[in-house]
Amino acid sequence: MRVRTPRKEKGEVLAIVDAMLGANHIKIRCLDGKVRLGRIPGKMRKKIWIRERDVVIVVPWDFQDEKANVIWKYTRPQVAWLERKGFL
């Protein structure tokens, strides 16, 4: 199985969804120790459904570190692979 991992050179961080806030915003707990407000971009809104406790990749904003964009959502088998390999 091929699993996409976060690219550090692009500033990507693994995160876990804590709460759905509505209006395509979510509260996420990042693995760098920060709690951020995540935004689901338009190209992901209707194609990929995100729920609480999902594992996602986010890119924090350059000018506002407490906010981030969601760019990827992992499936359950991919999350199990990430745990086995030590990413989570």
N, C-alpha and C positions, 0 to 999 in steps of 0.2 A: 504494500500500500504506500502510495506517495502522499506525504503530509506536508503542507506548507508551514514553514516555521517563520517566526518574525525576523525581519531583517534589521539588525541593529544599526547599520549604516544609514538606513532610511528613517530611523527613529521609531520603529514599530515596537509595540509592547503587548504582551499577553494580558488579558483582563477577564474578569468574571462578572456577569451581569447581576447586580444586586436588586434593582427595582426598575419597573417600567413607569415612566413619568408621564407618558402621553405626548402627543404632538411630535412623534418620532424622536423622543429624547429618552435616554436611559441613564441610570446611575450605575457606574462601573467601579469595581475595585481592581486596580492594576497591580501587577506583580512587582512594580517598582515602589510599592508602599503608599501610593496616593489614591484617593477616591476622586473620581472625575465625573463630569457630566458628559455623556456620550451622545453623539448625534448620528442617526442613521441616514446616510445620504439617499438621494432620490433613486439612484440606480439599484439600490438594495431593498427599498421599501416594500414593494409588492412581490418580489421574487423570493426573498429569504425572510422567513419569520423568526424573530428573535424573542426568546422567553427568558424568565429569570433562571439563574444558575447555568446559563449557556456560557461557553468559553469562546471569546472573540479576540481578534487582533485589532488594536486601535493605534492611531497616529495622533499624539498630542499636538495641539496647536502651537505654533511658534510664538505667538504674541500673547497667548492666554493659556498657561500651563494647566489650569484646572478644567479645561474642556478638551475633547478629543473627537475624532471621526472614526466610526467603525468601518473597517475595510474587509473583514473576513469573519465567517462564523464556522466553527468546527462541528462535525457530526460526532455522535457518541463513540464510534470505533476510533476516530481520530483523537478524541480526548483520552481514551484508554492508551493509545500509542504514546501520546505526549507524557502521560503519567509514567509509563514504563521506561521511557528514555530520559526522564528527569527534568523535563521542561516545566512541569507543574509541581 
